Amino acid sequence: MPRVIIDERLQVKRVYEAPDARDGTRVLVDRLWPRGIAKDKAHIDLWLRDVAPSDAPRRRFHAKPEVWDAFLAAYGDELDASAARDALRTLADLRRAGPVMLLYAARDGARNNAVALVTLLEHRRSNAFVS
């Protein structure tokens, strides 16, 4: 799947796709290191595993992709944890500094934790302006 452009500073693509000069800071947002990729050849600038969903929701979603909405809800709850908040601050700082490419290993380009993360961040950002 080609890169998904969220806005000019935040994009999503599969970690197995070739790096591109337009990627900016390449951030892996999976809890597990991707299979078949050597760390010294990965072209990953930062691994924010604390922002990835924990094993329980990830495994439930992997077993039943039709539970996407439940996965989003569980993942959203996890993003309120202190370790995730620190990782989200790091991600926000990187985004302010320049383009950020969120990398994921899943085969599904439309439903994976990187897309879920962006969906949840955009939802929170839009709700921040609602009284």
N, CA and C atoms as an extended XYZ file, in Angstrom:
393
Properties=species:S:1:pos:R:3:atomname:S:1:resname:S:1:resid:I:1 pbc="F F F"
N         0.849       -1.178        0.000 N   MET     1
C         0.000        0.000        0.000 CA  MET     1
C         0.891        1.236        0.000 C   MET     1
N         0.584        2.236       -0.801 N   PRO     2
C         1.385        3.447       -0.806 CA  PRO     2
C         1.211        4.226        0.492 C   PRO     2
N         2.058        5.197        0.668 N   ARG     3
C         1.998        6.022        1.872 CA  ARG     3
C         0.616        6.634        2.024 C   ARG     3
N         0.195        6.788        3.263 N   VAL     4
C        -1.063        7.453        3.575 CA  VAL     4
C        -0.704        8.821        4.122 C   VAL     4
N        -1.177        9.862        3.466 N   ILE     5
C        -0.849       11.215        3.891 CA  ILE     5
C        -1.986       11.735        4.757 C   ILE     5
N        -1.704       11.975        6.006 N   ILE     6
C        -2.692       12.501        6.935 CA  ILE     6
C        -2.705       14.021        6.806 C   ILE     6
N        -1.566       14.597        6.869 N   ASP     7
C        -1.345       15.998        6.552 CA  ASP     7
C         0.112       16.095        6.142 C   ASP     7
N         0.592       17.275        5.845 N   GLU     8
C         1.961       17.367        5.324 CA  GLU     8
C         3.020       17.002        6.353 C   GLU     8
N         2.660       16.924        7.613 N   ARG     9
C         3.633       16.596        8.650 CA  ARG     9
C         3.489       15.191        9.232 C   ARG     9
N         2.410       14.496        8.914 N   LEU    10
C         2.191       13.169        9.480 CA  LEU    10
C         1.695       12.222        8.399 C   LEU    10
N         2.471       11.156        8.182 N   GLN    11
C         2.125       10.173        7.165 CA  GLN    11
C         2.306        8.777        7.745 C   GLN    11
N         1.717        7.804        7.073 N   VAL    12
C         1.757        6.417        7.528 CA  VAL    12
C         2.154        5.540        6.353 C   VAL    12
N         3.069        4.599        6.600 N   LYS    13
C         3.363        3.596        5.578 CA  LYS    13
C         3.944        2.352        6.222 C   LYS    13
N         3.931        1.291        5.469 N   ARG    14
C         4.422        0.001        5.953 CA  ARG    14
C         5.945        0.038        6.058 C   ARG    14
N         6.464       -0.520        7.122 N   VAL    15
C         7.896       -0.489        7.389 CA  VAL    15
C         8.696       -1.223        6.309 C   VAL    15
N         8.055       -2.136        5.598 N   TYR    16
C         8.745       -2.911        4.571 CA  TYR    16
C         8.909       -2.135        3.264 C   TYR    16
N         8.247       -0.990        3.140 N   GLU    17
C         8.410       -0.160        1.949 CA  GLU    17
C         9.734        0.593        2.041 C   GLU    17
N        10.312        0.872        0.887 N   ALA    18
C        11.612        1.544        0.843 CA  ALA    18
C        11.534        2.932        1.466 C   ALA    18
N        12.580        3.320        2.188 N   PRO    19
C        12.628        4.680        2.727 CA  PRO    19
C        12.658        5.695        1.589 C   PRO    19
N        12.177        6.875        1.878 N   ASP    20
C        12.096        7.942        0.892 CA  ASP    20
C        12.575        9.222        1.567 C   ASP    20
N        13.224       10.086        0.830 N   ALA    21
C        13.716       11.342        1.393 CA  ALA    21
C        12.580       12.184        1.965 C   ALA    21
N        11.366       12.014        1.449 N   ARG    22
C        10.210       12.781        1.931 CA  ARG    22
C         9.644       12.239        3.241 C   ARG    22
N        10.147       11.110        3.715 N   ASP    23
C         9.607       10.492        4.926 CA  ASP    23
C         9.781       11.358        6.170 C   ASP    23
N        10.825       12.128        6.236 N   GLY    24
C        11.112       12.866        7.465 CA  GLY    24
C        11.605       11.893        8.524 C   GLY    24
N        11.230       12.133        9.767 N   THR    25
C        11.616       11.243       10.858 CA  THR    25
C        10.763        9.983       10.786 C   THR    25
N        11.432        8.847       10.690 N   ARG    26
C        10.743        7.563       10.552 CA  ARG    26
C        10.585        6.933       11.936 C   ARG    26
N         9.317        6.765       12.356 N   VAL    27
C         9.008        6.304       13.708 CA  VAL    27
C         8.214        5.003       13.634 C   VAL    27
N         8.783        3.941       14.180 N   LEU    28
C         8.079        2.659       14.270 CA  LEU    28
C         7.124        2.722       15.456 C   LEU    28
N         5.842        2.423       15.219 N   VAL    29
C         4.834        2.493       16.283 CA  VAL    29
C         4.227        1.119       16.572 C   VAL    29
N         4.987        0.069       16.356 N   ASP    30
C         4.588       -1.301       16.704 CA  ASP    30
C         5.242       -1.684       18.028 C   ASP    30
N         4.580       -2.525       18.800 N   ARG    31
C         5.158       -2.989       20.059 CA  ARG    31
C         6.266       -4.020       19.810 C   ARG    31
N         6.134       -4.794       18.740 N   LEU    32
C         7.124       -5.817       18.402 CA  LEU    32
C         7.952       -5.368       17.210 C   LEU    32
N         9.214       -5.748       17.203 N   TRP    33
C        10.078       -5.425       16.064 CA  TRP    33
C         9.594       -6.217       14.843 C   TRP    33
N         9.543       -5.589       13.670 N   PRO    34
C         9.038       -6.282       12.471 CA  PRO    34
C         9.923       -7.455       12.051 C   PRO    34
N         9.274       -8.535       11.672 N   ARG    35
C         9.999       -9.733       11.231 CA  ARG    35
C        10.785       -9.450        9.959 C   ARG    35
N        11.982      -10.018        9.911 N   GLY    36
C        12.780       -9.971        8.697 CA  GLY    36
C        13.516       -8.670        8.453 C   GLY    36
N        13.485       -7.755        9.397 N   ILE    37
C        14.181       -6.477        9.223 CA  ILE    37
C        15.286       -6.379       10.268 C   ILE    37
N        16.508       -6.284        9.791 N   ALA    38
C        17.646       -6.133       10.694 CA  ALA    38
C        17.662       -4.710       11.246 C   ALA    38
N        17.905       -4.577       12.534 N   LYS    39
C        17.873       -3.253       13.162 CA  LYS    39
C        18.879       -2.294       12.541 C   LYS    39
N        20.023       -2.803       12.116 N   ASP    40
C        21.039       -1.913       11.545 CA  ASP    40
C        20.721       -1.494       10.107 C   ASP    40
N        19.714       -2.102        9.484 N   LYS    41
C        19.352       -1.752        8.107 CA  LYS    41
C        17.904       -1.279        7.996 C   LYS    41
N        17.294       -0.967        9.110 N   ALA    42
C        15.859       -0.688        9.130 CA  ALA    42
C        15.490        0.729        8.706 C   ALA    42
N        16.416        1.654        8.771 N   HIS    43
C        16.118        3.058        8.463 CA  HIS    43
C        14.976        3.565        9.342 C   HIS    43
N        15.071        3.242       10.623 N   ILE    44
C        14.091        3.700       11.605 CA  ILE    44
C        14.820        4.639       12.555 C   ILE    44
N        14.298        5.858       12.665 N   ASP    45
C        14.937        6.855       13.521 CA  ASP    45
C        14.575        6.678       14.989 C   ASP    45
N        13.366        6.193       15.242 N   LEU    46
C        12.896        6.062       16.617 CA  LEU    46
C        11.860        4.945       16.689 C   LEU    46
N        11.928        4.172       17.766 N   TRP    47
C        10.949        3.116       17.996 CA  TRP    47
C        10.141        3.501       19.229 C   TRP    47
N         8.900        3.933       19.034 N   LEU    48
C         8.025        4.330       20.138 CA  LEU    48
C         7.077        3.183       20.481 C   LEU    48
N         7.606        2.151       21.093 N   ARG    49
C         6.764        0.983       21.397 CA  ARG    49
C         5.738        1.286       22.479 C   ARG    49
N         5.989        2.310       23.315 N   ASP    50
C         5.023        2.642       24.365 CA  ASP    50
C         3.733        3.250       23.826 C   ASP    50
N         3.742        3.693       22.580 N   VAL    51
C         2.531        4.252       21.989 CA  VAL    51
C         1.720        3.171       21.255 C   VAL    51
N         2.277        1.988       21.142 N   ALA    52
C         1.593        0.873       20.465 CA  ALA    52
C         0.581        0.228       21.410 C   ALA    52
N        -0.448       -0.394       20.859 N   PRO    53
C        -1.413       -1.086       21.727 CA  PRO    53
C        -0.764       -2.283       22.423 C   PRO    53
N        -1.275       -2.606       23.605 N   SER    54
C        -0.757       -3.760       24.342 CA  SER    54
C        -1.175       -5.052       23.638 C   SER    54
N        -0.665       -6.156       24.152 N   ASP    55
C        -0.924       -7.450       23.517 CA  ASP    55
C        -2.401       -7.830       23.467 C   ASP    55
N        -3.150       -7.569       24.541 N   ALA    56
C        -4.546       -8.037       24.587 CA  ALA    56
C        -5.400       -7.456       23.459 C   ALA    56
N        -5.498       -6.129       23.309 N   PRO    57
C        -6.324       -5.628       22.196 CA  PRO    57
C        -5.735       -5.964       20.831 C   PRO    57
N        -4.418       -5.972       20.750 N   ARG    58
C        -3.776       -6.284       19.470 CA  ARG    58
C        -4.119       -7.708       19.035 C   ARG    58
N        -4.061       -8.651       19.959 N   ARG    59
C        -4.369      -10.049       19.624 CA  ARG    59
C        -5.841      -10.248       19.300 C   ARG    59
N        -6.725       -9.566       20.053 N   ARG    60
C        -8.163       -9.674       19.754 CA  ARG    60
C        -8.452       -9.161       18.351 C   ARG    60
N        -7.854       -8.029       17.997 N   PHE    61
C        -8.089       -7.464       16.670 CA  PHE    61
C        -7.488       -8.355       15.588 C   PHE    61
N        -6.295       -8.888       15.837 N   HIS    62
C        -5.644       -9.751       14.854 CA  HIS    62
C        -6.500      -10.994       14.580 C   HIS    62
N        -7.125      -11.518       15.615 N   ALA    63
C        -7.957      -12.717       15.457 CA  ALA    63
C        -9.288      -12.398       14.778 C   ALA    63
N        -9.800      -11.189       14.999 N   LYS    64
C       -11.108      -10.802       14.444 CA  LYS    64
C       -11.047       -9.361       13.941 C   LYS    64
N       -10.630       -9.146       12.711 N   PRO    65
C       -10.531       -7.777       12.187 CA  PRO    65
C       -11.845       -7.001       12.204 C   PRO    65
N       -12.970       -7.702       12.289 N   GLU    66
C       -14.266       -7.009       12.295 CA  GLU    66
C       -14.517       -6.245       13.602 C   GLU    66
N       -13.661       -6.411       14.606 N   VAL    67
C       -13.832       -5.710       15.881 CA  VAL    67
C       -13.023       -4.405       15.920 C   VAL    67
N       -12.837       -3.775       14.772 N   TRP    68
C       -12.042       -2.548       14.647 CA  TRP    68
C       -12.483       -1.474       15.641 C   TRP    68
N       -13.785       -1.217       15.755 N   ASP    69
C       -14.268       -0.162       16.646 CA  ASP    69
C       -13.940       -0.470       18.109 C   ASP    69
N       -14.071       -1.721       18.505 N   ALA    70
C       -13.720       -2.115       19.872 CA  ALA    70
C       -12.217       -1.977       20.093 C   ALA    70
N       -11.434       -2.315       19.073 N   PHE    71
C        -9.982       -2.145       19.149 CA  PHE    71
C        -9.637       -0.672       19.344 C   PHE    71
N       -10.270        0.214       18.565 N   LEU    72
C       -10.019        1.654       18.706 CA  LEU    72
C       -10.341        2.136       20.118 C   LEU    72
N       -11.447        1.670       20.680 N   ALA    73
C       -11.833        2.087       22.026 CA  ALA    73
C       -10.814        1.617       23.068 C   ALA    73
N       -10.404        0.360       22.987 N   ALA    74
C        -9.426       -0.178       23.941 CA  ALA    74
C        -8.080        0.521       23.792 C   ALA    74
N        -7.669        0.741       22.571 N   TYR    75
C        -6.399        1.411       22.300 CA  TYR    75
C        -6.453        2.857       22.795 C   TYR    75
N        -7.562        3.530       22.577 N   GLY    76
C        -7.721        4.902       23.063 CA  GLY    76
C        -7.574        4.983       24.571 C   GLY    76
N        -8.142        4.013       25.287 N   ASP    77
C        -7.996        3.976       26.745 CA  ASP    77
C        -6.532        3.814       27.137 C   ASP    77
N        -5.807        2.990       26.408 N   GLU    78
C        -4.390        2.765       26.721 CA  GLU    78
C        -3.540        4.007       26.482 C   GLU    78
N        -3.938        4.835       25.544 N   LEU    79
C        -3.151        6.037       25.256 CA  LEU    79
C        -3.178        7.034       26.409 C   LEU    79
N        -4.085        6.844       27.354 N   ASP    80
C        -4.133        7.709       28.530 CA  ASP    80
C        -3.134        7.289       29.604 C   ASP    80
N        -2.485        6.146       29.448 N   ALA    81
C        -1.491        5.674       30.418 CA  ALA    81
C        -0.255        6.566       30.375 C   ALA    81
N         0.460        6.661       31.481 N   SER    82
C         1.585        7.595       31.580 CA  SER    82
C         2.699        7.308       30.575 C   SER    82
N         3.032        6.045       30.357 N   ALA    83
C         4.094        5.722       29.390 CA  ALA    83
C         3.688        6.149       27.989 C   ALA    83
N         2.430        5.945       27.653 N   ALA    84
C         1.948        6.356       26.333 CA  ALA    84
C         1.943        7.872       26.214 C   ALA    84
N         1.581        8.570       27.277 N   ARG    85
C         1.566       10.042       27.229 CA  ARG    85
C         2.950       10.593       26.927 C   ARG    85
N         3.980       10.022       27.548 N   ASP    86
C         5.346       10.471       27.268 CA  ASP    86
C         5.702       10.246       25.802 C   ASP    86
N         5.337        9.085       25.276 N   ALA    87
C         5.615        8.780       23.868 CA  ALA    87
C         4.825        9.709       22.952 C   ALA    87
N         3.592       10.035       23.322 N   LEU    88
C         2.784       10.958       22.518 CA  LEU    88
C         3.383       12.358       22.522 C   LEU    88
N         3.946       12.776       23.662 N   ARG    89
C         4.631       14.080       23.710 CA  ARG    89
C         5.830       14.079       22.769 C   ARG    89
N         6.587       13.003       22.780 N   THR    90
C         7.728       12.884       21.869 CA  THR    90
C         7.262       12.972       20.429 C   THR    90
N         6.202       12.278       20.106 N   LEU    91
C         5.650       12.300       18.753 CA  LEU    91
C         5.188       13.708       18.372 C   LEU    91
N         4.543       14.409       19.287 N   ALA    92
C         4.094       15.783       19.018 CA  ALA    92
C         5.287       16.705       18.782 C   ALA    92
N         6.354       16.544       19.570 N   ASP    93
C         7.563       17.358       19.382 CA  ASP    93
C         8.180       17.104       18.012 C   ASP    93
N         8.251       15.841       17.621 N   LEU    94
C         8.799       15.501       16.306 CA  LEU    94
C         7.955       16.108       15.194 C   LEU    94
N         6.655       16.045       15.349 N   ARG    95
C         5.738       16.565       14.326 CA  ARG    95
C         5.885       18.079       14.186 C   ARG    95
N         6.093       18.774       15.297 N   ARG    96
C         6.313       20.223       15.225 CA  ARG    96
C         7.623       20.546       14.515 C   ARG    96
N         8.614       19.669       14.649 N   ALA    97
C         9.938       19.913       14.072 CA  ALA    97
C        10.003       19.626       12.576 C   ALA    97
N         9.117       18.786       12.073 N   GLY    98
C         9.159       18.437       10.653 CA  GLY    98
C         8.289       17.240       10.352 C   GLY    98
N         8.366       16.742        9.119 N   PRO    99
C         7.540       15.597        8.728 CA  PRO    99
C         7.869       14.347        9.546 C   PRO    99
N         6.834       13.571        9.836 N   VAL   100
C         6.980       12.317       10.576 CA  VAL   100
C         6.282       11.218        9.787 C   VAL   100
N         6.975       10.114        9.614 N   MET   101
C         6.410        8.938        8.959 CA  MET   101
C         6.203        7.867       10.025 C   MET   101
N         4.952        7.522       10.300 N   LEU   102
C         4.649        6.440       11.227 CA  LEU   102
C         4.733        5.124       10.472 C   LEU   102
N         5.505        4.198       11.003 N   LEU   103
C         5.741        2.914       10.347 CA  LEU   103
C         5.061        1.784       11.109 C   LEU   103
N         4.480        0.851       10.366 N   TYR   104
C         3.812       -0.313       10.941 CA  TYR   104
C         4.204       -1.533       10.118 C   TYR   104
N         4.030       -2.725       10.692 N   ALA   105
C         4.400       -3.959        9.996 CA  ALA   105
C         3.204       -4.739        9.461 C   ALA   105
N         2.014       -4.475        9.937 N   ALA   106
C         0.825       -5.253        9.550 CA  ALA   106
C         0.616       -5.255        8.043 C   ALA   106
N        -0.024       -6.305        7.552 N   ARG   107
C        -0.294       -6.407        6.110 CA  ARG   107
C        -1.439       -5.503        5.671 C   ARG   107
N        -2.383       -5.270        6.562 N   ASP   108
C        -3.560       -4.464        6.234 CA  ASP   108
C        -3.198       -2.981        6.315 C   ASP   108
N        -3.200       -2.321        5.181 N   GLY   109
C        -2.832       -0.912        5.138 CA  GLY   109
C        -3.907        0.027        5.636 C   GLY   109
N        -5.142       -0.447        5.725 N   ALA   110
C        -6.243        0.414        6.155 CA  ALA   110
C        -6.563        0.269        7.640 C   ALA   110
N        -6.281       -0.903        8.195 N   ARG   111
C        -6.596       -1.166        9.598 CA  ARG   111
C        -5.382       -1.754       10.289 C   ARG   111
N        -4.627       -0.884       10.927 N   ASN   112
C        -3.435       -1.277       11.672 CA  ASN   112
C        -3.244       -0.268       12.789 C   ASN   112
N        -2.293       -0.513       13.685 N   ASN   113
C        -2.172        0.375       14.833 CA  ASN   113
C        -1.690        1.780       14.475 C   ASN   113
N        -0.944        1.957       13.391 N   ALA   114
C        -0.521        3.303       12.990 CA  ALA   114
C        -1.726        4.115       12.525 C   ALA   114
N        -2.578        3.517       11.717 N   VAL   115
C        -3.802        4.193       11.270 CA  VAL   115
C        -4.713        4.445       12.474 C   VAL   115
N        -4.803        3.477       13.382 N   ALA   116
C        -5.612        3.659       14.592 CA  ALA   116
C        -5.075        4.817       15.423 C   ALA   116
N        -3.767        4.897       15.564 N   LEU   117
C        -3.156        5.983       16.330 CA  LEU   117
C        -3.511        7.333       15.729 C   LEU   117
N        -3.368        7.465       14.434 N   VAL   118
C        -3.692        8.728       13.767 CA  VAL   118
C        -5.182        9.038       13.917 C   VAL   118
N        -6.024        8.033       13.763 N   THR   119
C        -7.469        8.221       13.924 CA  THR   119
C        -7.792        8.752       15.316 C   THR   119
N        -7.192        8.153       16.327 N   LEU   120
C        -7.442        8.575       17.702 CA  LEU   120
C        -6.886        9.966       17.975 C   LEU   120
N        -5.710       10.275       17.445 N   LEU   121
C        -5.128       11.607       17.638 CA  LEU   121
C        -5.985       12.678       16.977 C   LEU   121
N        -6.446       12.406       15.773 N   GLU   122
C        -7.298       13.373       15.070 CA  GLU   122
C        -8.628       13.547       15.800 C   GLU   122
N        -9.182       12.461       16.316 N   HIS   123
C       -10.439       12.533       17.069 CA  HIS   123
C       -10.254       13.389       18.322 C   HIS   123
N        -9.167       13.170       19.034 N   ARG   124
C        -8.897       13.952       20.245 CA  ARG   124
C        -8.674       15.418       19.916 C   ARG   124
N        -7.965       15.669       18.815 N   ARG   125
C        -7.696       17.055       18.428 CA  ARG   125
C        -8.997       17.773       18.080 C   ARG   125
N        -9.883       17.117       17.353 N   SER   126
C       -11.148       17.758       16.983 CA  SER   126
C       -12.048       17.943       18.204 C   SER   126
N       -12.010       17.011       19.156 N   ASN   127
C       -12.827       17.139       20.363 CA  ASN   127
C       -12.289       18.188       21.328 C   ASN   127
N       -11.018       18.553       21.185 N   ALA   128
C       -10.432       19.565       22.063 CA  ALA   128
C       -11.077       20.927       21.838 C   ALA   128
N       -11.684       21.123       20.679 N   PHE   129
C       -12.288       22.409       20.355 CA  PHE   129
C       -13.793       22.428       20.605 C   PHE   129
N       -14.326       21.323       21.109 N   VAL   130
C       -15.761       21.230       21.377 CA  VAL   130
C       -15.994       21.496       22.863 C   VAL   130
N       -16.923       22.358       23.168 N   SER   131
C       -17.206       22.668       24.582 CA  SER   131
C       -18.230       21.720       25.143 C   SER   131
